[in-house]
């Protein structure tokens, strides 16, 4: 079954149409600061969701992944996967696209899974080797911690949470979905052909 779910890239489109958005997690009125730039070719590939703010679009999702594929027209193909309730649950897949509203600002994208409706996808922190990323949006309501590995370790998670708190984010109540023991254990069902034999692109 394919169902439109919201992952590290997806936001107010359905919220506007169907339900109230999640609460603002960022102190103050200023939007979060993004990284200076994102190299799309290095950012492309497979990401595992390590933590997320609670919202209705990923309710009961485990083993969440996103795969980004640069397109010839400058947009990005997005494939989001989620296993319902457990890693042995039913697989849900959502296909979308991302674009740059301002091509000069490569840290701020917009993502759509619902026709003309786009939601902000801001890269607010990023490892130098592109091994992890932190995503939010202009109002700080949505928040994701992503990594190239499904089990980056407790020290990694604590460091990301501490950084977010220092930046004024409320990290209470974040959801840490079940993830695969390692990349080899992850099913490849639903990944695009662009995934090839390599699940991620960090070079």
Secondary structure, DSSP 8 states (H G I E B T S, - for coil): -B-----TT--HHHHHHHS------BSSSS-----S---HHHH-EEEEEEEE---GGGTTEEEEEEEEEE-TTS-EEEEEEEEESSTTS-EEEEEEEEE-SSTT-TTEEEEEEETTEEEEEEEEEE-TTSSEEEEE-TTS---EEEESSS---HHHHHHHHHHHHHTTB--TT-B-----SSGGGS--TT--GGGTT-SB---
